[in-house]
Amino acid sequence: MFQYGVHLIEDHLPPPPANPPPKGATIIRVFPKKNLDVLGVIKLRRLLPNYDVRLGASQISRSDLADTLFVDRDKVAPEQVIEVLKTLNEMGVPIKSVQQSTFKQPEIQVGTIVSSDGKQVFAETKPLDISELAKLTGAEFWRAAFNGYVSCSGGIGHAYPCRMSSDARPLGRPGP
């Protein structure tokens, strides 16, 4: 019976990549959520074979929706962000914001931001318009990718609103 279930799941996934991701590939770290579970991570790995797709652990509930990318813009190109946005959208995981973080290696994280009262920050926000975002470059790209909310990291699962610099980078604690 269990083996039968595995075959049913396998029938709904793209074929596995022929090779492992290239050495030094950009990491996509997925924090499983209601709309992007472990099976979705397997599918993402298969759809984006040139990325190193991994599971992440988070303190934020898996019952929330994945709606935010976290990117180190100094290590990940906008073209990669667009490729991941498009793929997630095709999988039924619309992303509403791309926030900036600092990572040790090229990395894109998929998760959400929850406010201090436990609500998803982007719950009522429309998804990013990927085709419009793809036309932008430089600071314009990153400014539009925030989609109206700039956050600064307070550690895994915690963020707070902050200001944006003229070149579209998050700046410390909120200003006046």
PLY file of the C-alpha trace (Angstrom):
ply
format ascii 1.0
element vertex 176
property float x
property float y
property float z
element edge 175
property int vertex1
property int vertex2
end_header
0.00 0.00 0.00
2.73 2.47 0.95
4.64 1.73 -2.22
1.48 2.37 -4.24
1.17 5.82 -2.61
4.77 6.64 -3.51
4.11 5.83 -7.14
1.07 8.10 -7.15
3.12 10.98 -5.75
5.95 10.30 -8.19
3.49 10.48 -11.11
2.72 14.11 -10.22
6.33 15.31 -10.07
8.68 16.32 -12.86
11.52 13.84 -13.44
14.46 14.11 -11.04
17.50 16.09 -12.21
20.08 14.03 -14.09
22.89 15.46 -11.96
23.31 17.11 -8.59
23.38 20.94 -8.57
26.65 22.47 -9.77
29.31 23.16 -7.15
28.75 26.62 -5.65
25.14 26.75 -6.87
22.85 29.33 -5.31
21.01 27.79 -2.37
17.23 27.93 -2.18
16.31 27.25 1.45
12.60 26.51 1.84
10.87 26.82 5.19
7.89 24.47 4.65
4.50 26.14 4.81
0.87 25.35 4.07
1.32 26.10 0.34
4.87 24.74 -0.02
5.34 21.49 1.84
8.08 18.88 1.60
6.57 17.47 -1.61
6.67 21.01 -3.04
10.34 21.24 -2.11
11.03 18.05 -4.06
9.16 19.51 -7.04
11.09 22.78 -6.77
14.38 20.86 -6.68
13.40 19.08 -9.85
12.20 22.23 -11.64
15.33 24.22 -10.73
18.19 21.71 -11.12
20.88 24.42 -11.24
20.03 25.49 -7.68
20.83 23.72 -4.42
17.30 23.38 -2.99
17.25 22.58 0.75
14.79 22.37 3.62
15.05 24.98 6.35
13.82 24.96 9.93
11.79 27.85 11.32
9.93 28.88 14.44
7.09 30.21 12.28
4.12 27.90 11.92
3.89 25.61 8.91
0.21 26.54 8.72
1.18 30.02 7.44
1.64 30.59 3.71
5.01 30.97 2.01
4.77 34.45 0.49
8.18 36.07 0.87
11.67 35.57 -0.55
14.71 36.61 1.47
17.73 37.38 -0.71
21.29 38.62 -0.27
21.27 41.06 -3.17
25.06 41.28 -3.19
25.30 37.56 -3.94
22.15 36.78 -5.96
21.32 38.44 -9.29
17.84 39.82 -10.03
17.60 37.32 -12.92
17.88 34.47 -10.43
15.21 36.05 -8.25
12.90 36.31 -11.27
13.54 32.67 -12.21
12.63 31.51 -8.70
9.58 33.82 -8.56
8.29 32.45 -11.87
8.82 28.83 -10.84
7.12 29.28 -7.47
4.23 31.10 -9.14
3.80 28.22 -11.61
3.68 25.88 -8.60
0.83 27.91 -7.09
3.02 29.74 -4.56
2.62 33.45 -5.39
5.30 35.58 -3.74
4.26 38.97 -2.40
7.63 40.46 -1.43
11.37 40.04 -1.80
13.16 41.13 1.35
16.90 41.58 1.72
19.03 39.60 4.13
22.71 38.87 4.54
23.94 35.31 4.05
27.39 33.72 3.95
26.80 32.31 0.47
24.49 33.02 -2.49
21.10 32.11 -1.05
17.38 32.66 -1.55
15.09 31.72 1.32
11.38 31.04 0.92
9.15 31.73 3.91
7.04 34.46 5.43
7.16 37.39 7.83
4.89 37.37 10.86
4.13 40.52 12.83
4.47 40.75 16.60
0.76 39.91 16.93
1.24 36.66 14.98
-0.31 37.74 11.67
1.37 37.40 8.29
2.62 40.82 7.18
1.66 40.23 3.53
-1.68 38.47 4.15
-3.67 41.21 2.37
-1.00 42.18 -0.20
-1.27 41.35 -3.89
1.46 39.08 -5.32
4.36 40.71 -7.10
3.85 41.41 -10.79
6.74 39.30 -12.05
6.60 40.55 -15.64
6.80 44.18 -14.47
9.53 43.40 -11.94
11.59 41.65 -14.64
11.76 44.93 -16.60
13.52 46.75 -13.74
17.21 46.89 -12.85
19.40 48.06 -9.99
17.81 49.90 -7.08
14.48 50.15 -8.96
14.25 46.36 -9.05
14.97 45.98 -5.32
12.66 48.88 -4.36
9.74 47.36 -6.29
10.53 43.88 -4.97
9.92 45.02 -1.38
6.29 45.60 -2.45
5.64 48.34 0.08
7.16 46.80 3.20
10.83 46.95 4.15
11.89 44.67 6.97
15.07 44.25 8.96
15.89 40.85 10.37
15.63 40.25 14.06
16.73 36.61 13.68
14.96 33.58 12.27
11.22 34.08 12.46
11.50 37.68 13.62
11.57 40.91 11.63
10.67 44.51 12.20
9.79 47.32 9.80
12.63 49.63 8.87
13.51 52.41 6.45
14.97 52.11 2.96
18.14 53.80 1.73
18.30 55.71 -1.56
19.77 52.59 -3.20
16.92 50.42 -1.85
18.66 48.75 1.08
17.05 48.27 4.50
18.28 50.75 7.12
18.17 49.83 10.81
15.26 50.53 13.11
12.21 52.50 11.93
12.67 56.21 11.61
10.26 59.10 12.23
0 1
1 2
2 3
3 4
4 5
5 6
6 7
7 8
8 9
9 10
10 11
11 12
12 13
13 14
14 15
15 16
16 17
17 18
18 19
19 20
20 21
21 22
22 23
23 24
24 25
25 26
26 27
27 28
28 29
29 30
30 31
31 32
32 33
33 34
34 35
35 36
36 37
37 38
38 39
39 40
40 41
41 42
42 43
43 44
44 45
45 46
46 47
47 48
48 49
49 50
50 51
51 52
52 53
53 54
54 55
55 56
56 57
57 58
58 59
59 60
60 61
61 62
62 63
63 64
64 65
65 66
66 67
67 68
68 69
69 70
70 71
71 72
72 73
73 74
74 75
75 76
76 77
77 78
78 79
79 80
80 81
81 82
82 83
83 84
84 85
85 86
86 87
87 88
88 89
89 90
90 91
91 92
92 93
93 94
94 95
95 96
96 97
97 98
98 99
99 100
100 101
101 102
102 103
103 104
104 105
105 106
106 107
107 108
108 109
109 110
110 111
111 112
112 113
113 114
114 115
115 116
116 117
117 118
118 119
119 120
120 121
121 122
122 123
123 124
124 125
125 126
126 127
127 128
128 129
129 130
130 131
131 132
132 133
133 134
134 135
135 136
136 137
137 138
138 139
139 140
140 141
141 142
142 143
143 144
144 145
145 146
146 147
147 148
148 149
149 150
150 151
151 152
152 153
153 154
154 155
155 156
156 157
157 158
158 159
159 160
160 161
161 162
162 163
163 164
164 165
165 166
166 167
167 168
168 169
169 170
170 171
171 172
172 173
173 174
174 175
